[in-house]
Amino acid sequence: MPAKGVTVARGMTHDGLGKYLSEIITKAPGPTADIVGILKETQADVVVNYLPVGSEEATKWYVEQILTAGCAMVNCIPVFIARDPVYCRSASSKPACRSSATTSKARSAPPSCTAC
């Protein structure tokens, strides 16, 4: 793949690397990057979560970073996020599920969450 000028930042390694992956790569040294700051600085609208299956703790950590940055999220792994009341936030007096926002910017008022 040709170079695209994309900078890869170090994320949090919550669930570990796994037996087979740890045989071919090593965990990056140094502290975790400021994910919220990066998302805000790059004006990201939507973050696609495509971590390996089994990355439940990492997914939940990234959801917090994504919601704090005011982005929408598409979750592509089998970790139930949108219906988890932990990730539902109140935009006004009615609960709204920020992680279920898909095509509209999460920075605006999110749709009502019927899953919560």
N, C-alpha and C positions, 0 to 999 in steps of 0.2 A: 504494500500500500504506500503510495507516495506521501511524503511529509505534508501535514496540514497546518503546522504551526500551533498545534494544541498543546497546552501545558497540562501535564498530569500532576495533580496534587495528592499528597498522602492523606488517605482517609483513615478512619478508625478500624482496627482489626478486632472485631468483637468475637466472632465465632471461630477464629483461628484459620489456618490455611488448609487443614485436612491432610490426611496421610499422603496421598499421591501428589497433590499440588506442592506440598512442602519438599518433595523430592526434586522438583524442577525449578522452584523459585525460592527466594529468601525474602523475609519480611523487610520492608524498607526501614532504614534507621531514621531516627528523628521524631519530632513531635507531630501530632495530627495537625493538618492545615486548618485554617479558619474557614470551614465550609460555608457557614452563614455569610461571612464577609465576601467570599468568592462568588457565591450566588448573587448577592446584592451588587457587587462590583461589575459583574458580567451581565447584569440585568436579565438573568434567566427567568423565563416564564414558566416552563414546565421541566421537571426532572424525571427521567425515566429510570426506574430502579430495575436493573437487570443483574443483580448479584446472583451468585450460585445458589441453587436450592440448598436449604439448610442454614441460610444466613439470616435467621430470624432476629437475633440481637442486633446485628449490623443494620438490618432494614429498619427496625424500630428507632435506632439512633439516627439514621439518615432522615427518617420521617420528621423527627423533631427539628433537625437542622433545616430541612426544606420548608416546614411550616413556619419556623421562626423567620426565615428569609422572605416569606410571603409568596412562595412559589406553589404552583400546582404540581401534582405528582401522578405518574402512571406507574403502578406497581405490576411488574411482570413476573413475579415469583409467587409461589403459593404460601404467602404469609397474609393472614387476614388483617387488614389495616383499616379500611374505610368503615367497617362495622364495629370496630373496637371503640368503646366509649372513652378510652384514654386519649384518643386523638380527635375527639369532637370538641370544638371550641365554641364559645358563645360570641357571635358577632353583634348581637343586640340582646333582646330578652329571649329570643327563640334560639335553641341550639342549632348550629350549622356544622356540617361535617366538612372541614377544609380539605381533607385528603380525598374527597370524592369529586372535587372540581377537576374538570378535564380540559375543555377547550377554552373556557374563559379564564382570564388571569385571576389567580387566587388573591391578588391584591385588592380586588373589588369584593363586594359582598358575595360570599359563597352561597350555593343553593342550599335549600333546607335538606337536612339529612334524615331520610326516612328510615335508614338502617339503625339509627340510634334510638 
